[in-house]
Each structure stands twice: as C-alpha cells, then as structure tokens.
Amino acid sequence: MANLRRINQEDLRNHNLSVTLDTLLRAQKPMSRADLAKETGLTKATLSLLASMLIESGVVQEGEPVVSTTYGRPSTPLEIHGGSIAGIGLQINTDGYGCLALDLNGDTLGREWVSEDMTGTDPYEIFAKLDAMTFPLESRLKRRGCKVVGAGFALPGIVTDDMWLLVARNLGWENVNLTRFNVVRRLDVVAGNEAKMAAIAQIPGYATERAPFLNVVDRTDSFIYLSTDIGIGGAVVRDGEVVMGSHGFAGEIGHLFVTEAARGRGYGAKMLDFARKKLPEHDHPTMGVINTNTRAIALYKRMGWRLTGTVLHRYDPAEEGTFAAVYCEELEMQYRG
C-alpha cells in the first residue's frame, strides 16, 4: 500500500480557501459569512478567518451591509473584487488569432484579435505574432496592479497532456511542440482543444464571458457541448469535469461510422448525405478516408464522391504519437455529384 502524505495546517487552510472561493464564484449573488459557513460546512470562526485572508489579499471585498430581518445585526455580503486577479486566454482558429484577459468576475480587461485566413500558415510565424500581441496586454495588467494567475490556450485540433498539438487539419499543422514557443512558456499556458475549452467555460465558477441566458448548467452537471462555428466540435462533461478520453478524442465529432451489426441497412449513406447537405455553401466538400477501408470507399464512390489523389496524412506505427496498428494513409475524397 502506498504511503499517504500527511496533511498539515497549511494544506488544510489552502483547501478551505479554495472551497470558499469556489462557492463565491458559483453564487448568483454576494454571500455573507454566515451564508458561506452554511453552504461550505465550515464553522463560522473558520470562515471569518478565511474571509479576512481573502480580503487582505485583494481577492474578495465587503459589500454594503444588508438588513434581512427586523431583528439582529445587518449582514455584510462578500463579493469578488474585480480587477485584482486575472487570467489570459489565447486562441488560434481558422479565421484568426488573439488574446483576452478576464478577471474573476468575468469582466474583460483587455482583448486583441486579428482576422486572417490561417489555412497553411507557419506555426512559428503565428506564435511570434501572438507573443508580440500578448506581451503588451500583460504589461498593461501589471501596471494597473492586476496579477495574472493562469492562462489557457484554445486550438482547433487534438492537444496532448504534454503540450503537443498532434493535428489541426484546418490549419494544416501537425506534431507541433507547443512548449517551444515563448508565449507558452512565459505564461505557463494550459492548452486544449477549442471545443473542450469552450465546454469548461459553460461550467459556473469559471471566469468567462457568458450571456445570462446561457446559465443553464450547475457546477456538477453532466452535459454534451456542441460547437458549430467552423465545422462541428464537441465535448462531454461528466459531473462538472470534461471527459478527455484515452487519447483526447472524447466528444470529437469528426468521424462517421456504423457498427458491424448495423451495416448493410443504408445508415451510413443516410448519415453521409445528411452531413453533406448541412454544408450548402460548399458545392464540392471534401473528407478523409483511410485507404484500408475499402468498403467505405466503394460506398462513397457510389454516392458521388471521388478520390482526388491527395494524401492528407500518413500513419506509421513506428512514429511517436501515432496510434495506428499498421501503416495506413488518409486519402482525400471530394463530392462531385
């Protein structure tokens, strides 16, 4: 049996501070110390000490006293102190790149965005531009006394835990080591797939720009998030946590397949035709198919799709980060009608 680490007073205090702050962030309105004690299960004495620490650190501030009953002393609500602590969000998408700074209230402290067709761009060039864009924002936050405590990075592709962008097909990028870029190292960025990062932003308690009508989920709810901005992306959230899957593909809606038992009934043809008709702006959409999937290729040809001769990707089991069991190629097919 593994040895369990002993918890000291500092660990316990940090845990209680985290619980208290998380409760305040999830609340729809400011809460008094008594309300916080009741909600968190902490004693009033403990909560009073924690509140003092949060106020002294500039994270929380006291609001105007509220008289809720005829008898008793007015309660003093505690609320998040905006503008003192911030996080920076970075994004690269098919239509541009940019950065955004939010405080704990979800208020925007700075925003920059450059609209540009990112297809086939050089990642080194784009990251250099993103770095030059983000550094002045960091400087402005520092001058106003706002501390940056974290940064997130949304990318339109598959991102591993060790900060590799395996593939972003819409950008034409593959096997990009994100830790090689200055902006990533300087901000100690946590990167992820754009749909998964967007799903996190829907969970109450995270500082984010969210319209009031989108406050439909609770902190520990389970739901499926779908993104239809450019293409279709998705994420699965279970009990308030994004499900990543064994290789980071959980929630991705990038492939159509029919189980062995259901094949031969026309389901594949119906799904493919339905997906194609959802792209009315594209007369000749394209897709990828693995060259070993001869049955699918035959089906697609019968439905008006043709091989273009372009190899989108090669999967070699000998290469690091490839999950294919045998060598295969992803071929491009185009709808010709």
C-alpha positions in Angstrom: 0.0 0.0 0.0 1.4 3.4 -1.0 2.3 5.8 1.8 -0.3 8.6 2.3 1.1 12.1 2.6 0.3 13.7 5.9 -1.8 16.9 5.6 -0.5 19.9 7.6 -2.3 23.0 8.6 -1.3 24.9 5.5 -2.7 22.2 3.2 -6.0 22.3 5.1 -6.2 26.1 5.1 -5.5 26.2 1.3 -8.2 23.6 0.7 -10.7 25.6 2.8 -9.7 28.8 0.9 -10.3 27.0 -2.4 -13.7 25.8 -1.3 -14.7 29.2 0.0 -13.6 31.0 -3.2 -15.2 28.4 -5.4 -18.5 28.8 -3.5 -18.4 32.6 -4.0 -17.6 32.2 -7.7 -20.6 29.8 -8.2 -23.0 32.0 -6.3 -25.6 34.1 -8.2 -25.2 37.0 -5.7 -22.8 38.1 -2.9 -22.9 35.9 0.2 -22.5 36.8 3.9 -20.0 34.9 6.1 -23.0 33.1 7.7 -24.3 32.0 4.3 -20.8 30.8 3.3 -20.4 28.8 6.5 -23.7 27.1 5.9 -23.0 26.4 2.3 -19.5 25.1 2.8 -20.0 23.3 6.1 -17.1 25.2 7.7 -17.5 26.8 11.2 -18.3 30.5 11.4 -14.9 31.1 13.2 -13.0 29.3 10.4 -15.0 31.2 7.7 -14.3 34.5 9.4 -10.6 33.8 9.3 -10.7 32.7 5.7 -12.7 35.8 4.7 -10.2 38.1 6.3 -7.3 36.4 4.4 -9.2 36.7 1.1 -10.0 40.4 1.8 -6.4 41.2 2.7 -5.1 39.5 -0.5 -7.5 41.6 -2.6 -9.4 38.7 -3.9 -12.6 39.5 -2.0 -14.2 42.7 -0.8 -17.1 43.6 1.5 -20.3 45.0 0.1 -22.8 47.2 1.7 -24.5 45.8 4.9 -27.9 44.2 4.3 -30.7 44.2 6.8 -32.7 41.0 6.1 -34.9 40.8 9.2 -36.4 43.1 11.8 -34.1 41.7 14.4 -30.4 41.0 14.5 -27.4 42.8 13.1 -27.1 43.6 9.4 -25.1 41.0 7.4 -22.1 42.1 5.4 -22.0 40.4 2.0 -18.7 39.3 0.5 -18.2 39.7 -3.2 -15.4 39.1 -5.7 -13.0 42.0 -6.1 -12.8 42.6 -9.8 -9.7 43.8 -11.5 -7.2 42.4 -9.0 -6.6 38.9 -10.4 -6.8 37.9 -14.0 -6.4 35.0 -16.4 -5.4 35.3 -20.0 -7.0 33.3 -22.8 -5.2 32.6 -26.1 -6.8 31.3 -29.2 -5.7 30.3 -32.7 -8.6 29.4 -35.1 -9.1 29.0 -38.8 -10.2 32.6 -39.1 -7.5 34.4 -36.9 -5.8 34.5 -33.6 -6.0 36.6 -30.5 -5.8 37.0 -26.7 -8.2 38.0 -24.0 -7.8 39.0 -20.3 -10.6 38.4 -17.8 -10.8 39.0 -14.1 -12.5 36.7 -11.6 -15.8 38.5 -12.2 -15.7 37.6 -15.8 -15.1 41.3 -16.8 -12.9 41.9 -19.8 -9.7 43.7 -19.0 -8.2 43.6 -22.5 -8.8 42.0 -25.9 -6.9 41.7 -29.1 -7.9 39.8 -32.3 -6.5 39.6 -35.8 -8.8 38.2 -38.5 -6.8 36.2 -41.0 -7.1 33.1 -43.1 -5.0 30.7 -41.1 -5.0 27.8 -43.6 -1.5 26.7 -44.4 0.2 29.3 -42.2 3.6 28.8 -40.5 3.1 28.0 -36.8 6.4 29.7 -35.9 5.3 32.9 -37.6 1.8 32.9 -36.0 3.1 32.2 -32.5 5.6 35.0 -32.8 2.8 37.4 -33.7 0.7 36.1 -30.9 3.6 36.6 -28.5 4.0 40.2 -29.7 0.3 40.8 -29.2 0.1 39.3 -25.7 3.1 40.9 -24.1 1.7 44.5 -24.1 -1.5 43.1 -22.6 0.5 41.6 -19.8 2.3 44.9 -19.2 -1.0 46.8 -19.0 -2.3 44.4 -16.4 0.9 44.7 -14.4 0.8 48.5 -14.4 -2.8 48.5 -13.0 -1.8 46.1 -10.2 -3.6 43.1 -11.6 -1.9 39.8 -11.1 -2.1 37.1 -13.9 -2.5 33.7 -12.2 -3.2 31.5 -15.2 -3.5 31.2 -18.9 -5.5 28.9 -21.3 -5.0 28.2 -24.9 -7.7 27.0 -27.3 -6.6 25.3 -30.5 -8.7 23.7 -33.3 -7.1 20.3 -33.0 -6.0 17.4 -30.8 -3.8 18.6 -27.9 -2.0 16.1 -25.6 -1.3 16.5 -21.9 2.4 17.1 -22.6 1.6 20.1 -24.8 1.8 18.7 -28.3 -0.7 19.7 -31.0 -0.9 16.4 -32.8 -3.0 17.7 -35.7 -5.0 20.7 -36.6 -6.2 19.8 -40.1 -8.0 23.1 -40.8 -4.7 24.9 -40.2 -2.5 22.3 -41.9 -0.4 21.8 -38.7 0.9 18.5 -37.4 3.1 17.5 -34.5 3.7 21.0 -33.1 5.6 21.1 -29.8 3.8 24.0 -28.1 6.4 24.3 -25.3 8.9 25.6 -27.9 7.1 29.0 -28.1 8.0 31.9 -25.7 4.4 32.9 -25.0 3.5 29.4 -23.9 6.5 29.1 -21.6 6.2 32.6 -20.2 2.5 32.3 -19.2 2.8 28.6 -18.3 -0.2 28.0 -20.6 -2.6 25.1 -20.3 -3.6 24.2 -23.9 -6.6 22.2 -25.1 -9.0 21.5 -27.9 -11.2 24.6 -28.6 -14.5 22.7 -28.0 -13.3 21.3 -24.7 -12.1 24.7 -23.5 -15.4 26.2 -24.5 -17.2 23.4 -22.6 -15.2 24.3 -19.4 -16.4 27.9 -19.9 -20.0 26.9 -19.5 -19.4 25.5 -16.0 -20.3 28.0 -13.3 -17.3 29.1 -11.2 -15.0 29.7 -14.1 -14.3 33.3 -15.1 -15.8 33.7 -18.5 -17.8 35.9 -20.8 -21.3 34.2 -20.8 -24.7 35.7 -21.6 -27.3 35.3 -18.7 -29.5 33.0 -20.8 -26.6 30.5 -21.0 -26.5 30.0 -17.2 -28.4 26.7 -17.6 -25.9 24.2 -16.0 -24.8 23.8 -12.4 -21.3 23.2 -11.2 -21.6 19.4 -11.1 -24.0 18.8 -14.0 -23.3 16.4 -16.9 -23.9 17.6 -20.4 -22.7 17.5 -24.0 -21.3 20.7 -25.6 -21.5 21.1 -29.4 -19.7 23.8 -31.3 -20.9 24.7 -34.9 -18.8 27.7 -35.5 -16.4 26.3 -38.1 -17.1 22.6 -38.7 -18.6 20.6 -35.8 -16.8 20.1 -32.5 -17.9 18.6 -29.2 -17.1 17.8 -25.6 -18.5 15.6 -23.0 -18.8 17.0 -19.4 -19.5 14.5 -16.6 -20.2 15.7 -13.1 -18.7 19.1 -13.9 -15.4 17.7 -15.4 -14.5 17.5 -19.1 -14.0 13.9 -20.2 -10.8 13.7 -22.2 -10.8 10.1 -23.3 -7.7 7.8 -23.6 -6.1 9.9 -26.4 -8.0 13.2 -26.0 -10.7 12.3 -28.6 -13.7 12.1 -26.3 -16.5 14.2 -27.6 -15.0 14.7 -31.0 -17.5 14.6 -33.9 -15.0 14.2 -36.7 -15.9 10.7 -37.9 -19.0 8.9 -39.1 -19.2 5.2 -38.5 -21.7 2.4 -38.4 -21.3 -0.6 -36.1 -20.8 -4.0 -37.7 -24.2 -5.2 -36.6 -26.0 -2.3 -38.3 -24.2 -2.3 -41.6 -25.9 -3.1 -44.9 -29.1 -1.2 -43.9 -28.3 2.2 -45.5 -27.5 4.0 -42.3 -24.0 5.1 -43.5 -25.4 6.5 -46.7 -28.1 8.5 -44.9 -25.6 10.0 -42.4 -23.1 11.0 -45.1 -25.9 12.5 -47.2 -27.3 14.4 -44.2 -23.9 15.8 -43.3 -23.1 16.9 -46.9 -26.5 18.7 -47.2 -25.6 20.6 -44.0 -22.9 22.4 -46.0 -24.9 24.3 -48.6 -22.1 26.8 -49.0 -19.8 24.1 -50.4 -20.7 22.7 -53.8 -17.8 20.2 -53.6 -17.0 19.4 -50.0 -14.1 17.1 -49.1 -13.5 14.5 -46.5 -10.8 12.0 -45.4 -11.0 8.2 -45.5 -8.4 5.6 -44.5 -7.1 3.7 -47.6 -7.7 0.3 -45.9 -11.4 1.0 -45.5 -12.2 -0.3 -49.0 -15.9 -0.9 -48.2 -16.4 2.8 -47.2 -14.5 4.0 -50.3 -16.8 1.9 -52.5 -19.9 3.3 -50.8 -18.7 6.9 -51.1 -17.9 6.4 -54.8 -21.5 5.2 -55.4 -22.7 8.3 -53.7 -20.8 10.7 -56.0 -17.5 11.1 -54.1 -14.2 10.7 -55.9 -10.6 10.3 -54.8 -8.6 13.4 -55.5 -5.1 11.8 -55.3 -4.2 13.8 -52.2 -2.8 12.0 -49.2 -4.0 14.0 -46.1 -2.0 12.1 -43.5 0.2 9.0 -43.2 0.0 6.9 -40.0 3.2 5.0 -39.2 3.2 2.8 -36.0 7.0 3.4 -35.9 6.5 7.1 -35.3 6.0 8.6 -31.9 2.4 9.7 -31.2 0.8 7.5 -33.9 -2.0 5.3 -32.6 -2.4 3.2 -35.8 -1.6 -0.5 -35.5 -0.5 -0.8 -39.1 0.8 1.7 -41.7 -2.1 3.4 -43.5 -2.9 6.6 -45.3 -5.8 9.0 -45.0 -7.0 9.9 -48.5 -8.9 12.9 -49.6 -12.3 12.4 -51.4 -14.4 15.2 -53.0 -18.1 15.3 -53.7 -18.6 15.6 -57.5 -22.4 14.8 -57.6 
